């Protein structure tokens, strides 16, 4: 599973997005500043949690659109945040590889 920090103003640094190969979906979890990330043991659940079964997102662009709509910000800002945190070889802004899963680690 890939996990990338999502750097957006007003949101905790624990906010993240990535690819879940077990379910073949993109996911995101966002915690607002001033909350205690965790979701259990007295910690706050994410303000936005895009995961199955409610969301089965197979394109990064669609994931970004859901985040932009929820936060009421420009799609381009979310795509920029993806690009700033993404370390993979594929495009963030769409294109033929936008649907591809993360590559396996070299030592797997």
Contact map, one row per residue, 1 for C-alpha under 8 A:
111000000000000001111100000000000000000000000000000000000000000000000000000000000000000000000000000000000000
111100000000000001110000000000000000000000000000000000000000000000000000000000000000000000000000000001000000
111110000000000111100000000000000000000000000000000000000000000000000000000000000000000000000000000000000000
011111000000000111000000000000000000000000000000000000000000000000000000000000000000110000000000000000000000
001111100000111110000000000000000000000000000000000000000000000000000000000000000000100000000000000000000000
000111110000111110000000000000000000000000000000000000000000000000000000000000001100100000000000000000000000
000011111011101000000000000000000000000000000000000000000000000000000000000000001001100000000000000000000000
000001111110000000000000000000000000000000000000000000000000000000000000000001001000000000000000000000000000
000000111110000000000000000000000000000000000000000000000000000000000000000000000000000000000000000000000000
000000011111000000000000000000011000000000000000000000000000000000000000000000000000000000000000000000000000
000000111111101000000000000001111000000000000000000000000000000000000000000000000000000000000000000000000000
000000100111111000000000000001111110100000000000000000000000000000000000000000000000000000000000000000000000
000011100011111100000000000000000000000000000000000000000000000000000000000000000000000000000000000000000000
000011000001111100000000000001100000100000000000000000000000000000000000000000000000000000000000000000000000
000011100011111110000000000111100000000000000000000000000000000000000000000000000000000000000000000000000000
001111000000111111000000000111000000000000000000000000000000000000000000000000000000000000000000000000000000
001111000000001111100000011110000000000000000000000000000000000000000000000000000000000000000000000000000000
111100000000000111110000011100000000000000000000000000000000000000000000000000000000000000000000000000000000
111000000000000011111001111000000000000000000000000000000000000000000000000000000000000000000000000011000000
110000000000000001111111111000000000000000000000000000000000000000000000000000000000000000000000000000000000
100000000000000000111111100000000000000000000000000000000000000000000000000000000000000000000000000011000000
100000000000000000011111000000000000000000000000000000000000000000000000000000000000000000000000000000000000
000000000000000000011111100000000000000000000000000000000000000000000000000000000000000000000000000000000000
000000000000000000111111110000000000000000000000000000000100000000000000000000000000000000000000000010000000
000000000000000000111011111000000000000000000000001000011110000000000000000000000000000000000000000000000000
000000000000000011110001111100000000000000000000001000011111001000000000000000000000000000000000000000000000
000000000000000011110000111110000000000000000000111000001000001000000000000000000000000000000000000000000000
000000000000001111000000011111000000000000000001111000000000001000000000000000000000000000000000000000000000
000000000000001110000000001111100000000000000111110000000000000000000000000000000000000000000000000000000000
000000000011011100000000000111110000000000000111100000000000000000000000000000000000000000000000000000000000
000000000011011000000000000011111011100000001111000000000000000000000000000000000000000000000000000000000000
000000000111000000000000000001111110000000000110000000000000000000000000000000000000000000000000000000000000
000000000111000000000000000000111110000000000000000000000000000000000000000000000000000000000000000000000000
000000000001000000000000000000011111000000000000000000000000000000000000000000000000000000000000000000000000
000000000001000000000000000000111111100000110000000000000000000000000000000000000000000000000000000000000000
000000000000000000000000000000100111110000110000000000000000000000000000000000000000000000000000000000000000
000000000001010000000000000000100011111000111100000000000000000000000000000000000000000000000000000000000000
000000000000000000000000000000000001111110111100000000000000000000000000000000000000000000000000000000000000
000000000000000000000000000000000000111111111100000000000000000000000000000000000000000000000000000000000000
000000000000000000000000000000000000011111111000000000000000000000000000000000000000000000000000000000000000
000000000000000000000000000000000000011111100000000000000000000000000000000000000000000000000000000000000000
000000000000000000000000000000000000001111110000000000000000000000000000000000000000000000000000000000000000
000000000000000000000000000000000011111111111000000000000000000000000000000000000000000000000000000000000000
000000000000000000000000000000000011111101111100000000000000000000000000000000000000000000000000000000000000
000000000000000000000000000000100000111100111110000000000000000000000000000000000000000000000000000000000000
000000000000000000000000000011110000111000011111100000000000000000000000000000000000000000000000000000000000
000000000000000000000000000011110000000000001111100000000000000000000000000000000000000000000000000000000000
000000000000000000000000000111100000000000000111110000000000000000000100000000000000000000000000000000000000
000000000000000000000000001111000000000000000111111000000000000000000000000000000000000000000000000000000000
000000000000000000000000001110000000000000000001111101100000001000000000000000000000000000000000000000000000
000000000000000000000000111100000000000000000000111111111000000000000000000000000000000000000000000000000000
000000000000000000000000000000000000000000000000011111110000000000000000000000000000000000000000000000000000
000000000000000000000000000000000000000000000000001111110000000000000000000000000000000000000000000000000000
000000000000000000000000000000000000000000000000011111110000000000000000000000000000000000000000000000000000
000000000000000000000000000000000000000000000000011111111000000000000000000000000000000000000000000000000000
000000000000000000000000110000000000000000000000001111111100000000000000000000000000000000000000000000000000
000000000000000000000000111000000000000000000000001000111111011000000000000000000000000000000000000000000000
000000000000000000000001110000000000000000000000000000011111010000000000000000000000000000000000001000000000
000000000000000000000000110000000000000000000000000000001111111000000000000000000000000000000000011000000000
000000000000000000000000010000000000000000000000000000001111111100000000000000000000000000010100011000000000
000000000000000000000000000000000000000000000000000000000011111110000000000000100000000000011100010000000000
000000000000000000000000000000000000000000000000000000001111111111000000000000000000000000000000000000000000
000000000000000000000000011100000000000000000000010000001011111111100000000000000000000000000000000000000000
000000000000000000000000000000000000000000000000000000000001111111110000001001100000000000000000000000000000
000000000000000000000000000000000000000000000000000000000000111111111000001001000000000000000000000000000000
000000000000000000000000000000000000000000000000000000000000011111111100000000000000000000000000000000000000
000000000000000000000000000000000000000000000000000000000000001111111110000001000000000000000000000000000000
000000000000000000000000000000000000000000000000000000000000000111111111111011000000000000000000000000000000
000000000000000000000000000000000000000000000000000000000000000011111111101000000000000000000000000000000000
000000000000000000000000000000000000000000000001000000000000000001111111000000000000000000000000000000000000
000000000000000000000000000000000000000000000000000000000000000000111111100000000000000000000000000000000000
000000000000000000000000000000000000000000000000000000000000000000011111110000000000000000000000000000000000
000000000000000000000000000000000000000000000000000000000000000000011011111011000000000000000000000000000000
000000000000000000000000000000000000000000000000000000000000000000010001111111000000000000000000000000000000
000000000000000000000000000000000000000000000000000000000000000110011000111111100000000000000000000000000000
000000000000000000000000000000000000000000000000000000000000000000000000011111110000000000000000000000000000
000000000000000000000000000000000000000000000000000000000000000000010000111111111000000000000000000000000000
000000010000000000000000000000000000000000000000000000000000000110110000111111111100000000000000000000000000
000000000000000000000000000000000000000000000000000000000000100100000000001111111110000000011000000000000000
000000000000000000000000000000000000000000000000000000000000000000000000000111111111000000000000000000000000
000001110000000000000000000000000000000000000000000000000000000000000000000011111111100000000000000000000000
000001000000000000000000000000000000000000000000000000000000000000000000000001111111110000010000000000000000
000000000000000000000000000000000000000000000000000000000000000000000000000000111111110000010000000000000000
000000100000000000000000000000000000000000000000000000000000000000000000000000011111110000000000000000000000
000111100000000000000000000000000000000000000000000000000000000000000000000000001111111000000000000000000000
000100000000000000000000000000000000000000000000000000000000000000000000000000000111111100000000000000000000
000000000000000000000000000000000000000000000000000000000000000000000000000000000000111110000000000000000000
000000000000000000000000000000000000000000000000000000000000000000000000000000000000011111000000000001000000
000000000000000000000000000000000000000000000000000000000000000000000000000000000000001111100000000000000000
000000000000000000000000000000000000000000000000000000000000000000000000000000000000000111110000110000000000
000000000000000000000000000000000000000000000000000000000000000000000000000000000000000011111110110000000000
000000000000000000000000000000000000000000000000000000000001100000000000000000100110000001111100010000000000
000000000000000000000000000000000000000000000000000000000000100000000000000000100000000000111110010000000000
000000000000000000000000000000000000000000000000000000000001100000000000000000000000000000111111110000000000
000000000000000000000000000000000000000000000000000000000000000000000000000000000000000000101111110000000000
000000000000000000000000000000000000000000000000000000000000000000000000000000000000000000000111111000000000
000000000000000000000000000000000000000000000000000000000000000000000000000000000000000001100111111100000000
000000000000000000000000000000000000000000000000000000000011100000000000000000000000000001111111111100000000
000000000000000000000000000000000000000000000000000000000111000000000000000000000000000000000001111110000000
000000000000000000000000000000000000000000000000000000000000000000000000000000000000000000000000111111000000
000000000000000000101001000000000000000000000000000000000000000000000000000000000000000000000000001111100000
010000000000000000101000000000000000000000000000000000000000000000000000000000000000000100000000000111110000
000000000000000000000000000000000000000000000000000000000000000000000000000000000000000000000000000011111000
000000000000000000000000000000000000000000000000000000000000000000000000000000000000000000000000000001111101
000000000000000000000000000000000000000000000000000000000000000000000000000000000000000000000000000000111111
000000000000000000000000000000000000000000000000000000000000000000000000000000000000000000000000000000011111
000000000000000000000000000000000000000000000000000000000000000000000000000000000000000000000000000000001111
000000000000000000000000000000000000000000000000000000000000000000000000000000000000000000000000000000011111
